[in-house]
Amino acid sequence: MGEVVPFKKPAGKAKNKKGKVLGMCEHGFHRWKICKDKQFDSQEGKLVTVYRCERCGKQKVMAH
C-alpha cells in the first residue's frame, strides 16, 4: 500500500493589502448595518440614514 497523504484545510478568508476581508463585499454583496452616529445632514437640512458595511466598512447615505 502507498503512503497516506494528509490534506491541508483551506485557509480562512484572504485579506487585501489594507487588511480588509475580501469575499462577498468584493462582488457587491455588502452586509449593511445602520450607523446612528450621524443622522442629520446640515447642508441639505434633511434627515439621513447612514449605512455602514460590517465587513469592509464602506458607507452609503440615504436621504428621506
NURODO-381939 format. One line per field, with one value per atom (N, C-alpha, C, CB): residue number from 0; x, y negated, z negated; atom name; residue in one letter. Coordinates in nm, 4 decimals, m for minus. Glycine has a CB too. Layout:
pati NUM ...;
u X ...;
v Y ...;
w Z ...;
dodo CA ...;
marro a ...;
This chain:
pati 0 0 0 0 1 1 1 1 2 2 2 2 3 3 3 3 4 4 4 4 5 5 5 5 6 6 6 6 7 7 7 7 8 8 8 8 9 9 9 9 10 10 10 10 11 11 11 11 12 12 12 12 13 13 13 13 14 14 14 14 15 15 15 15 16 16 16 16 17 17 17 17 18 18 18 18 19 19 19 19 20 20 20 20 21 21 21 21 22 22 22 22 23 23 23 23 24 24 24 24 25 25 25 25 26 26 26 26 27 27 27 27 28 28 28 28 29 29 29 29 30 30 30 30 31 31 31 31 32 32 32 32 33 33 33 33 34 34 34 34 35 35 35 35 36 36 36 36 37 37 37 37 38 38 38 38 39 39 39 39 40 40 40 40 41 41 41 41 42 42 42 42 43 43 43 43 44 44 44 44 45 45 45 45 46 46 46 46 47 47 47 47 48 48 48 48 49 49 49 49 50 50 50 50 51 51 51 51 52 52 52 52 53 53 53 53 54 54 54 54 55 55 55 55 56 56 56 56 57 57 57 57 58 58 58 58 59 59 59 59 60 60 60 60 61 61 61 61 62 62 62 62 63 63 63 63;
u 0.0833 0.0000 0.0875 m0.0946 0.0316 0.1028 0.0885 0.0518 0.1602 0.1526 0.0262 0.2769 m0.0257 m0.1428 m0.0944 m0.2285 m0.1470 m0.1055 m0.2090 m0.0893 m0.1681 m0.2652 m0.2958 m0.2117 m0.4239 m0.4646 m0.4717 m0.5993 m0.4336 m0.4412 m0.5809 m0.3341 m0.6279 m0.7543 m0.7333 m0.8075 m0.8323 m0.8160 m0.8030 m0.9356 m0.7210 m0.7011 m0.8300 m0.5849 m0.8374 m0.9549 m0.9646 m0.9510 m1.0514 m1.0697 m0.9392 m1.1815 m0.9084 m0.7879 m0.8109 m0.7493 m0.7050 m0.7154 m0.6335 m0.6676 m0.6800 m0.6038 m0.4967 m0.6966 m0.4268 m0.3141 m0.3537 m0.2478 m0.4754 m0.5202 m0.5760 m0.6250 m0.5794 m0.6291 m0.7783 m0.5955 m0.8437 m0.9870 m1.0125 m1.0523 m1.1191 m1.1524 m1.2162 m1.2469 m1.1647 m1.2217 m1.3321 m1.1129 m1.4144 m1.5187 m1.6461 m1.5448 m1.7507 m1.8817 m1.8831 m1.9864 m1.8194 m1.8180 m1.7476 m1.7505 m1.6505 m1.5761 m1.6687 m1.4611 m1.7746 m1.8680 m1.9980 m1.8991 m1.9999 m2.1153 m2.2204 m2.1786 m2.1922 m2.2882 m2.2431 m2.3019 m2.2792 m2.2387 m2.3371 m2.2275 m2.2933 m2.3799 m2.4027 m2.3161 m2.5108 m2.5360 m2.5947 m2.6294 m2.5467 m2.5980 m2.6134 m2.5030 m2.7220 m2.7468 m2.6477 m2.8926 m2.5837 m2.4893 m2.5606 m2.3547 m2.5790 m2.6578 m2.5736 m2.7353 m2.4483 m2.3634 m2.4074 m2.2192 m2.4402 m2.4769 m2.6135 m2.3705 m2.7142 m2.8491 m2.9035 m2.9424 m2.8282 m2.8793 m2.7735 m2.9201 m2.8112 m2.7197 m2.7411 m2.7409 m2.6399 m2.6558 m2.6588 m2.5447 m2.6023 m2.6002 m2.7375 m2.4963 m2.8062 m2.9361 m3.0515 m2.9491 m3.0238 m3.1282 m3.2262 m3.2018 m3.1805 m3.2679 m3.2177 m3.2770 m3.3092 m3.2686 m3.2102 m3.3886 m3.1016 m3.0375 m3.0148 m2.9041 m3.0071 m2.9720 m2.8379 m3.0812 m2.7425 m2.6086 m2.5979 m2.4980 m2.5647 m2.5444 m2.3952 m2.6247 m2.3423 m2.2013 m2.1949 m2.1229 m2.1118 m2.0941 m2.0147 m2.0227 m2.0640 m1.9970 m1.8640 m2.0874 m1.8532 m1.7324 m1.6220 m1.7655 m1.6536 m1.5470 m1.5439 m1.5615 m1.6510 m1.6515 m1.6995 m1.5169 m1.7426 m1.7923 m1.9216 m1.8155 m1.9439 m2.0625 m2.1502 m2.0239 m2.2827 m2.3759 m2.4769 m2.4462 m2.5231 m2.6140 m2.7417 m2.5492 m2.8550 m2.9840 m3.0621 m3.0635 m3.1090 m3.1878 m3.3350 m3.1643 m3.4070 m3.5518 m3.6299 m3.5908;
v 0.1186 0.0000 m0.1247 0.0000 m0.2310 m0.3582 m0.4361 m0.4420 m0.5456 m0.6307 m0.7149 m0.7211 m0.7464 m0.8320 m0.9769 m0.7962 m1.0599 m1.1998 m1.2852 m1.2460 m1.3567 m1.4430 m1.5677 m1.4837 m1.6037 m1.7228 m1.8387 m1.7018 m1.9579 m2.0775 m2.1369 m2.1816 m2.1943 m2.2661 m2.3964 m2.2929 m2.4405 m2.5681 m2.6825 m2.5936 m2.7810 m2.8956 m2.9766 m2.9839 m3.0613 m3.1460 m3.2476 m3.2168 m3.3441 m3.4462 m3.5205 m3.5448 m3.5423 m3.6172 m3.7649 m3.5948 m3.8352 m3.9781 m4.0530 m4.0126 m4.1735 m4.2538 m4.3329 m4.3484 m4.4211 m4.4927 m4.5809 m4.5766 m4.6330 m4.7207 m4.6425 m4.8171 m4.5110 m4.4287 m4.4030 m4.4921 m4.4488 m4.4259 m4.2855 m4.5316 m4.2253 m4.0897 m4.0935 m4.0218 m4.0112 m4.0004 m3.8955 m3.9649 m3.8966 m3.7948 m3.8537 m3.7324 m3.8492 m3.8919 m4.0401 m3.8633 m4.1241 m4.2679 m4.2999 m4.3423 m4.2214 m4.2419 m4.2307 m4.1398 m4.1536 m4.1309 m4.2102 m3.9832 m4.3044 m4.3915 m4.3432 m4.4100 m4.2378 m4.1866 m4.2281 m4.0313 m4.3503 m4.4041 m4.3632 m4.5566 m4.3715 m4.3465 m4.4816 m4.2408 m4.5508 m4.6867 m4.6863 m4.7593 m4.7788 m4.7986 m4.9487 m4.7345 m4.9912 m5.1333 m5.1875 m5.1575 m5.2988 m5.3664 m5.4899 m5.4049 m5.4992 m5.6068 m5.7257 m5.5536 m5.7335 m5.8456 m5.9767 m5.8174 m5.9743 m6.0952 m6.0737 m6.1307 m6.1515 m6.1329 m6.2575 m6.0922 m6.3674 m6.4915 m6.5512 m6.5928 m6.5837 m6.6446 m6.7951 m6.5877 m6.8694 m7.0130 m7.0902 m7.0653 m7.0368 m7.1096 m7.1099 m7.0490 m6.9980 m6.9908 m7.0059 m6.8594 m6.9959 m7.0118 m6.8970 m7.1378 m6.7771 m6.6605 m6.5556 m6.6018 m6.4719 m6.3566 m6.2531 m6.2978 m6.1941 m6.0942 m5.9679 m6.1473 m5.8552 m5.7286 m5.6868 m5.6194 m5.6645 m5.6234 m5.4731 m5.6998 m5.4020 m5.2580 m5.2303 m5.1843 m5.1394 m5.1005 m4.9485 m5.1507 m4.9004 m4.7573 m4.7016 m4.7270 m4.5931 m4.5330 m4.4688 m4.4292 m4.4232 m4.3514 m4.4438 m4.2529 m4.5368 m4.6169 m4.7616 m4.6137 m4.8114 m4.9468 m5.0525 m4.9811 m5.0125 m5.1077 m5.1708 m5.0381 m5.2992 m5.3689 m5.4097 m5.4911 m5.4127 m5.4719 m5.5521 m5.3630 m5.6613 m5.7538 m5.7627 m5.8946 m5.7519 m5.7651 m5.8765 m5.6308 m5.9752 m6.0869 m6.0506 m6.2143 m6.1087 m6.0809 m6.2009 m6.0427;
w 0.0000 0.0000 0.0000 m0.1210 0.0514 0.0571 m0.0732 0.1737 m0.0802 m0.1986 m0.1942 m0.2092 m0.3127 m0.3236 m0.3280 m0.4504 m0.2376 m0.2297 m0.3026 m0.0807 m0.4065 m0.4762 m0.3939 m0.6155 m0.3860 m0.3151 m0.4125 m0.2448 m0.3656 m0.4489 m0.4389 m0.4069 m0.5510 m0.5485 m0.4723 m0.6930 m0.3975 m0.3270 m0.4277 m0.2313 m0.3937 m0.4814 m0.4909 m0.4307 m0.5931 m0.6103 m0.4984 m0.7454 m0.5135 m0.4104 m0.3870 m0.4499 m0.2620 m0.2271 m0.2551 m0.0784 m0.2899 m0.3161 m0.2121 m0.4599 m0.1795 m0.0851 m0.1594 m0.0062 m0.0916 m0.1498 m0.2678 m0.0446 m0.2677 m0.3755 m0.4934 m0.3240 m0.4846 m0.5935 m0.5884 m0.7222 m0.4827 m0.4710 m0.4175 m0.3794 m0.4637 m0.4217 m0.2837 m0.5236 m0.1944 m0.0611 m0.0621 0.0431 0.0343 0.0429 0.0981 m0.0934 0.0203 0.0668 0.1032 m0.0392 0.0226 0.0497 0.1807 m0.0645 0.2141 0.3385 0.4600 0.3498 0.4469 0.5562 0.5393 0.5671 0.4443 0.4290 0.3302 0.5595 0.2549 0.1574 0.0176 0.1678 m0.0187 m0.1481 m0.2567 m0.1417 m0.3810 m0.4965 m0.5634 m0.5974 m0.5221 m0.5684 m0.7081 m0.4725 m0.7902 m0.9254 m0.9463 m1.0341 m1.0115 m1.0330 m1.1355 m1.0796 m1.0995 m1.1883 m1.2428 m1.1131 m1.3728 m1.4322 m1.4774 m1.5489 m1.4356 m1.4757 m1.4123 m1.4392 m1.2837 m1.2105 m1.1477 m1.1020 m1.1940 m1.1407 m1.0717 m1.2515 m1.0746 m1.0163 m0.9254 m1.1267 m0.8018 m0.7066 m0.7100 m0.5628 m0.7518 m0.7704 m0.6389 m0.8567 m0.5316 m0.4056 m0.3376 m0.3125 m0.3407 m0.2745 m0.3730 m0.1999 m0.5018 m0.6017 m0.6054 m0.5775 m0.5756 m0.5733 m0.6709 m0.4315 m0.7145 m0.7931 m0.6977 m0.8745 m0.7384 m0.6549 m0.7370 m0.5969 m0.6685 m0.7303 m0.6740 m0.7053 m0.7640 m0.7234 m0.7437 m0.8040 m0.6377 m0.6441 m0.6321 m0.5324 m0.7146 m0.7094 m0.6970 m0.8365 m0.6070 m0.5878 m0.7052 m0.4528 m0.7646 m0.8797 m0.8409 m0.9445 m0.7169 m0.6763 m0.6282 m0.5680 m0.5383 m0.4766 m0.5224 m0.3283 m0.5855 m0.6363 m0.5379 m0.6806 m0.4196 m0.3203 m0.3713 m0.1829 m0.3366 m0.3828 m0.2655 m0.4650 m0.2910 m0.1951 m0.2736 m0.1070 m0.2143 m0.2813 m0.1997 m0.2994 m0.2682 m0.2017 m0.2700 m0.2047 m0.1925 m0.2446 m0.2451 m0.1613 m0.3383 m0.3498 m0.3057 m0.4940;
dodo N CA C CB N CA C CB N CA C CB N CA C CB N CA C CB N CA C CB N CA C CB N CA C CB N CA C CB N CA C CB N CA C CB N CA C CB N CA C CB N CA C CB N CA C CB N CA C CB N CA C CB N CA C CB N CA C CB N CA C CB N CA C CB N CA C CB N CA C CB N CA C CB N CA C CB N CA C CB N CA C CB N CA C CB N CA C CB N CA C CB N CA C CB N CA C CB N CA C CB N CA C CB N CA C CB N CA C CB N CA C CB N CA C CB N CA C CB N CA C CB N CA C CB N CA C CB N CA C CB N CA C CB N CA C CB N CA C CB N CA C CB N CA C CB N CA C CB N CA C CB N CA C CB N CA C CB N CA C CB N CA C CB N CA C CB N CA C CB N CA C CB N CA C CB N CA C CB N CA C CB N CA C CB N CA C CB N CA C CB N CA C CB;
marro m m m m g g g g e e e e v v v v v v v v p p p p f f f f k k k k k k k k p p p p a a a a g g g g k k k k a a a a k k k k n n n n k k k k k k k k g g g g k k k k v v v v l l l l g g g g m m m m c c c c e e e e h h h h g g g g f f f f h h h h r r r r w w w w k k k k i i i i c c c c k k k k d d d d k k k k q q q q f f f f d d d d s s s s q q q q e e e e g g g g k k k k l l l l v v v v t t t t v v v v y y y y r r r r c c c c e e e e r r r r c c c c g g g g k k k k q q q q k k k k v v v v m m m m a a a a h h h h;
